[in-house]
Amino acid sequence: MPLHVTDFTWTQTDSTVHISVPLKGATAAGVDIVSTEEYLKVHFPPFLFEAFLFEPVDDDRSSAKVGNGVAVFTLPKKTHKVWEHLMITTDDKETKKAIRERALLTQEQKLSAELKQKAEKRQAEKKYALETMMKLEKEERDRIQQMKDAEREKTTAELAAWQLRQKQEAEKQNQNRQIQQNPKTPGDRQTDIRKNKQVHSDAEKKKKIRAQLPPPRTCGNIPVTFTPRVFPTALRESRVPEEEEWLKKQAEARRAMSAELEELEDLTEEERNPDWLKQKGDKCFSNGDYVGAVNAYTLGIRLNRKLPALYSNRAACHLKLRNLHKAVEDSSKALDLLTPAVSANAAARVRARVRRGSAFCQLELFAEGLQDYEAALKIEPHNEALQRDAQIIRDVIQGSAGPNGTQ
């Protein structure tokens, strides 16, 4: 239990209270002081001085001096009058406890505000130092860039001057060489003069002839229009409704974007382009990176689910990776999108049929595989490789060849 200090002294005027508390040998570092408008505490273990002030004081203007074994407090009064006592005369412990708790809460809030203010000041100083450093670095970079630009301009000017001198010297040497090789006689000079006169005379004659010619006749344009055609076949050989439906589906496929784009906001502009992803997948496939090609095609499908080439090419990757059921599924999806059947998508339909047929055969579903190969042969009846593979499948079905013979 602390020992209460009773040998303190105090004086007052109408506006100020002065309190002197002996520290009994304690150093300034070992003294804990709490001061508010209505409470003053000086704690230096094992001693304690505690004052519940008679009237409120101005805590913001209060001061304390600790030294020479004594703590001296100067407390300006809020109300200018003479106090009857330094402390309140009540002995009610609850009242004193409430005053003490308010004082400690006020002190805690004051310390918290001071810490926050110091932190803000340090942050402002750091920010100012950083801005100053960045400004100095920028000035230094600008100065170095100006030096580089000046040196570059100087070097460029010197190089241009040197090239000009070299050109002039070369022309002068060529002239001297020509003069040495072909020295002109007085007769040659007379010949040159006559030639110049003849050239001038011919030019004058041409000018007179052009001046006598009649003006050209007025011209005009005859507009010629042709029936617009997207497909290379002649109009009489084409199926217009099917071709128009195919073009419409392709246009819709280019405009269609998946709702999953919100999940793909981190992609670059190129990675959001299904055509770019298809090219990347094709490159990975040609390099033997089938997993990377599958990833590229899959991302392209997530962006646009109506491009049949993405499904067909991913089916080829699944064939290489022995994911046969997935190859059948992607080939079927590509064939669903390749409708109506027109000449523009004939090659794509052949590839999708062959890939699905190959997957069926590797799953030992030879009848289904033969149907796809025969459908491909109807599109390209003169394809020898398709004819050869279809015959191998027929032989397997008829039992005249083993399943390893299929491609």
C-alpha distance (Angstrom), angle and dihedral (degrees) to the residues before:
residue distance angle dihedral
M1 . . .
P2 3.85 . .
L3 3.79 122.8 .
H4 3.82 112.5 -118.3
V5 3.80 117.0 -130.3
T6 3.80 111.5 -127.9
D7 3.81 102.5 163.6
F8 3.79 94.9 79.4
T9 3.79 123.2 125.8
W10 3.79 132.2 -146.8
T11 3.78 139.6 -175.3
Q12 3.76 133.3 -175.9
T13 3.78 146.6 -163.8
D14 3.78 129.1 -168.3
S15 3.81 90.1 -84.1
T16 3.82 108.1 24.6
V17 3.81 141.8 44.8
H18 3.82 120.6 -153.7
I19 3.80 119.3 -161.1
S20 3.81 125.3 -174.8
V21 3.85 117.7 -164.3
P22 3.85 119.3 -173.3
L23 3.83 111.2 -133.3
K24 3.80 96.0 -153.8
G25 3.79 96.1 -137.1
A26 3.82 97.4 -40.8
T27 3.82 118.3 139.0
A28 3.80 123.6 -125.0
A29 3.81 91.1 -109.5
G30 3.80 91.4 58.6
V31 3.81 96.2 52.9
D32 3.83 119.8 100.3
I33 3.84 114.4 -162.3
V34 3.81 128.3 -169.9
S35 3.82 116.9 -177.3
T36 3.80 129.5 175.7
E37 3.80 136.9 152.7
E38 3.81 93.4 -80.4
Y39 3.80 105.9 17.5
L40 3.82 138.2 56.8
K41 3.80 125.8 -175.3
V42 3.82 129.3 179.5
H43 3.81 113.6 -176.2
F44 3.79 122.8 -175.5
P45 3.83 108.3 156.4
P46 2.89 126.8 -80.9
F47 3.84 90.1 12.5
L48 3.79 127.9 69.8
F49 3.81 131.5 -170.9
E50 3.80 114.8 -167.6
A51 3.81 125.8 176.2
F52 3.81 126.6 -175.1
L53 3.81 97.4 -161.0
F54 3.76 121.8 -129.1
E55 3.85 93.6 -133.8
P56 3.86 133.4 11.2
V57 3.82 118.1 -86.9
D58 3.81 132.6 -158.2
D59 3.79 101.9 -96.9
D60 3.81 94.3 -174.1
R61 3.83 91.8 60.9
S62 3.81 96.2 38.0
S63 3.82 118.4 113.1
A64 3.78 137.9 -167.5
K65 3.81 131.8 -159.8
V66 3.80 119.9 -164.4
G67 3.80 119.2 -168.7
N68 3.80 146.7 96.7
G69 3.81 90.1 44.0
V70 3.80 95.9 -59.2
A71 3.81 138.7 87.8
V72 3.82 114.2 -143.4
F73 3.81 119.2 -164.5
T74 3.82 126.1 -165.4
L75 3.80 111.0 -163.0
P76 3.85 118.5 -176.8
K77 3.82 111.8 -145.2
K78 3.78 121.1 -123.8
T79 3.80 90.6 -147.1
H80 3.79 117.3 42.6
K81 3.78 104.1 -130.6
V82 3.82 139.8 104.5
W83 3.80 115.1 -90.0
E84 3.78 119.9 -133.6
H85 3.82 91.0 -147.2
L86 3.79 137.4 7.1
M87 3.79 93.2 -126.9
I88 3.75 135.4 30.6
T89 3.81 113.0 -90.1
T90 3.80 98.0 -137.2
D91 3.78 120.5 112.4
D92 3.80 93.8 -162.0
K93 3.81 105.3 134.0
E94 3.82 93.3 -160.3
T95 3.80 91.3 55.8
K96 3.80 92.0 49.1
K97 3.80 90.6 45.3
A98 3.81 91.2 53.1
I99 3.83 91.4 48.6
R100 3.81 90.5 48.5
E101 3.84 93.0 49.3
R102 3.83 91.6 48.3
A103 3.78 89.9 49.8
L104 3.80 93.1 49.8
L105 3.82 91.1 47.3
T106 3.81 91.4 49.2
Q107 3.82 90.5 48.1
E108 3.80 91.0 49.9
Q109 3.82 91.9 50.0
K110 3.79 90.5 47.8
L111 3.82 92.3 51.2
S112 3.81 90.8 46.7
A113 3.82 91.1 51.5
E114 3.80 90.8 48.5
L115 3.82 91.6 49.9
K116 3.81 91.0 48.7
Q117 3.79 91.2 48.5
K118 3.81 90.9 49.6
A119 3.81 91.0 48.7
E120 3.80 91.5 50.2
K121 3.78 90.1 48.1
R122 3.82 91.6 50.7
Q123 3.81 90.2 47.8
A124 3.80 91.0 50.0
E125 3.80 90.5 48.9
K126 3.81 91.4 49.3
K127 3.80 90.7 48.5
Y128 3.78 91.9 49.0
A129 3.81 91.0 48.0
L130 3.81 91.2 49.0
E131 3.82 92.8 48.2
T132 3.79 90.4 47.6
M133 3.80 91.2 49.8
M134 3.81 92.0 47.7
K135 3.79 90.3 48.8
L136 3.80 91.6 50.7
E137 3.80 91.4 47.4
K138 3.80 91.0 49.4
E139 3.80 91.1 50.0
E140 3.79 89.7 49.4
R141 3.82 91.8 49.2
D142 3.81 90.7 48.2
R143 3.79 90.6 49.6
I144 3.80 91.7 50.0
Q145 3.82 91.0 46.4
Q146 3.80 90.9 50.9
M147 3.80 89.8 50.8
K148 3.80 89.9 50.1
D149 3.82 92.3 48.1
A150 3.78 92.1 48.3
E151 3.80 91.5 48.3
R152 3.81 91.0 47.1
E153 3.81 92.1 50.5
K154 3.79 90.8 47.5
T155 3.80 92.2 49.6
T156 3.82 91.5 46.1
A157 3.80 91.7 50.8
E158 3.82 91.6 48.4
L159 3.80 90.9 48.7
A160 3.82 92.0 49.2
A161 3.82 90.9 48.9
W162 3.79 91.2 48.9
Q163 3.81 91.8 49.2
L164 3.81 90.4 49.8
R165 3.80 91.6 50.8
Q166 3.79 90.5 48.4
K167 3.80 91.0 50.5
Q168 3.79 93.0 48.1
E169 3.80 91.7 48.4
A170 3.80 91.3 48.5
E171 3.84 91.5 50.5
K172 3.76 90.8 47.8
Q173 3.80 91.7 50.2
N174 3.82 91.0 48.9
Q175 3.79 90.9 51.2
N176 3.79 91.8 49.0
R177 3.80 90.9 47.4
Q178 3.82 91.8 50.9
I179 3.77 91.3 48.4
Q180 3.81 90.9 50.8
Q181 3.80 93.3 46.2
N182 3.83 96.4 43.6
P183 3.79 110.3 28.0
K184 3.80 108.4 -174.3
T185 3.78 122.4 -130.3
P186 3.82 123.7 -149.7
G187 3.80 87.8 -100.6
D188 3.82 91.6 55.7
R189 3.76 91.3 51.5
Q190 3.82 90.2 52.8
T191 3.84 89.1 50.0
D192 3.83 91.1 52.7
I193 3.79 91.0 50.9
R194 3.81 91.4 52.0
K195 3.83 91.1 48.5
N196 3.80 91.7 51.8
K197 3.80 90.4 50.4
Q198 3.82 90.7 49.3
V199 3.82 92.4 50.6
H200 3.79 91.0 49.3
S201 3.81 90.8 49.3
D202 3.84 92.3 49.8
A203 3.82 90.7 51.0
E204 3.80 91.0 52.4
K205 3.81 91.2 50.7
K206 3.80 92.2 51.5
K207 3.79 90.7 51.2
K208 3.83 90.7 53.1
I209 3.83 92.0 48.6
R210 3.82 92.0 50.5
A211 3.80 90.5 48.5
Q212 3.87 90.2 54.7
L213 3.85 94.9 50.5
P214 3.84 116.9 103.3
P215 3.81 117.5 -111.7
P216 3.83 116.6 -93.9
R217 3.75 119.3 -95.1
T218 3.78 119.1 -100.3
C219 3.81 115.8 -96.0
G220 3.81 135.0 -152.2
N221 3.80 142.4 -175.9
I222 3.81 126.0 -106.8
P223 3.83 109.4 -154.9
V224 3.80 114.4 -135.3
T225 3.81 118.7 -171.1
F226 3.79 129.8 -168.0
T227 3.76 131.3 -162.9
P228 3.82 106.9 -94.3
R229 3.82 111.2 -115.2
V230 3.80 128.0 -177.7
F231 3.80 95.7 -177.2
P232 3.83 119.9 64.3
T233 3.81 94.9 -129.5
A234 3.78 121.7 98.6
L235 3.79 116.4 -96.9
R236 3.81 92.6 -115.4
E237 3.84 90.6 54.8
S238 3.81 97.8 46.2
R239 3.78 135.7 84.5
V240 3.78 101.5 -127.5
P241 3.85 100.8 -171.2
E242 3.82 93.6 50.0
E243 3.80 92.7 45.2
E244 3.81 92.8 49.3
E245 3.82 90.6 49.3
W246 3.83 90.2 50.9
L247 3.83 92.1 49.8
K248 3.81 90.8 48.5
K249 3.81 91.5 51.9
Q250 3.79 91.3 48.8
A251 3.80 91.6 51.1
E252 3.80 90.7 49.4
A253 3.81 90.0 48.8
R254 3.81 91.3 54.4
R255 3.80 91.3 50.7
A256 3.81 96.7 42.5
M257 3.81 114.8 101.1
S258 3.78 124.2 -179.7
A259 3.81 122.6 -112.2
E260 3.80 87.4 -125.9
L261 3.81 90.5 79.0
E262 3.81 89.5 101.2
E263 3.82 87.6 66.4
L264 3.83 91.0 50.2
E265 3.82 99.7 55.0
D266 3.84 91.7 121.6
L267 3.83 92.8 63.7
T268 3.78 120.5 107.5
E269 3.80 121.7 -116.7
E270 3.82 91.0 -98.7
E271 3.81 93.0 48.7
R272 3.83 89.2 55.3
N273 3.83 90.4 59.6
P274 3.86 112.3 91.0
D275 3.82 91.2 -159.7
W276 3.83 90.6 55.4
L277 3.83 90.0 48.5
K278 3.81 90.0 50.4
Q279 3.81 90.7 53.5
K280 3.80 90.1 48.0
G281 3.81 91.0 50.0
D282 3.84 90.4 48.9
K283 3.81 89.7 52.5
C284 3.81 92.4 49.2
F285 3.83 90.1 48.7
S286 3.81 92.4 51.5
N287 3.84 89.2 49.8
G288 3.82 92.1 51.4
D289 3.83 94.6 -109.0
Y290 3.80 95.7 131.2
V291 3.82 95.7 162.8
G292 3.81 90.8 52.7
A293 3.81 89.8 48.2
V294 3.83 90.5 51.8
N295 3.82 90.0 51.4
A296 3.82 92.2 50.5
Y297 3.81 93.7 47.7
T298 3.82 91.4 45.5
L299 3.80 92.1 53.3
G300 3.79 89.8 48.3
I301 3.82 89.7 52.0
R302 3.80 90.5 50.7
L303 3.80 88.2 55.0
N304 3.82 95.9 44.0
R305 3.82 121.7 10.3
K306 3.80 95.6 -174.4
L307 3.84 102.1 69.6
P308 3.83 107.8 102.1
A309 3.83 93.9 -164.8
L310 3.83 91.0 67.0
Y311 3.82 92.3 55.6
S312 3.81 93.6 43.1
N313 3.81 93.8 49.5
R314 3.81 92.0 45.8
A315 3.81 87.8 53.1
A316 3.82 88.5 56.8
C317 3.82 89.5 53.3
H318 3.81 91.4 49.5
L319 3.79 88.9 52.8
K320 3.80 90.0 55.4
L321 3.82 90.6 47.4
R322 3.84 92.4 46.4
N323 3.82 91.7 -117.8
L324 3.79 89.2 140.7
H325 3.81 100.5 166.3
K326 3.81 90.4 50.8
A327 3.82 89.3 49.1
V328 3.83 89.7 54.6
E329 3.80 91.1 47.9
D330 3.84 95.2 49.4
S331 3.82 92.9 44.8
S332 3.80 90.5 51.2
K333 3.81 91.0 49.9
A334 3.81 90.5 50.3
L335 3.84 91.0 51.0
D336 3.82 90.3 50.1
L337 3.80 89.8 54.9
L338 3.84 94.1 44.3
T339 3.78 93.2 77.0
P340 2.95 139.4 159.3
A341 3.82 96.3 38.8
V342 3.80 107.6 -120.8
S343 3.78 134.5 153.3
A344 3.80 92.0 -99.3
N345 3.82 92.6 65.6
A346 3.81 98.8 33.5
A347 3.83 95.4 106.1
A348 3.81 91.6 47.3
R349 3.82 91.3 50.8
V350 3.83 90.2 51.1
R351 3.83 91.6 52.5
A352 3.80 93.1 47.9
R353 3.85 91.9 47.7
V354 3.82 92.6 49.2
R355 3.82 93.3 47.6
R356 3.78 93.2 49.5
G357 3.81 91.5 44.2
S358 3.82 90.9 50.7
A359 3.82 90.4 50.4
F360 3.83 91.0 49.9
C361 3.81 91.3 50.5
Q362 3.81 92.4 49.6
L363 3.81 87.0 51.5
E364 3.85 85.7 52.1
L365 3.80 91.0 -114.5
F366 3.79 91.4 131.6
A367 3.80 98.0 162.4
E368 3.80 91.9 57.1
G369 3.81 90.7 43.9
L370 3.83 91.4 51.9
Q371 3.81 90.3 52.5
D372 3.83 90.7 56.8
Y373 3.82 93.1 46.8
E374 3.81 91.4 49.3
A375 3.82 89.8 48.9
A376 3.81 88.5 52.0
L377 3.83 90.1 49.6
K378 3.80 90.2 54.8
I379 3.81 87.8 59.7
E380 3.84 95.3 42.7
P381 3.83 105.5 20.5
H382 3.83 93.5 169.8
N383 3.82 96.9 54.3
E384 3.83 103.4 120.5
A385 3.81 94.5 -165.3
L386 3.81 91.0 55.5
Q387 3.81 91.1 47.2
R388 3.81 91.1 50.9
D389 3.83 94.2 48.1
A390 3.82 92.4 46.0
Q391 3.82 90.4 52.7
I392 3.82 90.8 50.8
I393 3.81 89.9 53.6
R394 3.83 90.9 49.1
D395 3.81 89.3 51.8
V396 3.79 90.7 51.2
I397 3.79 91.5 50.0
Q398 3.82 91.1 48.6
G399 3.82 90.5 47.9
S400 3.81 97.8 -116.1
A401 3.86 95.7 114.9
G402 3.80 136.4 33.6
P403 3.84 124.1 -108.2
N404 3.78 90.8 -108.9
G405 3.78 90.2 71.1
T406 3.82 94.7 74.7
Q407 3.78 120.9 96.0
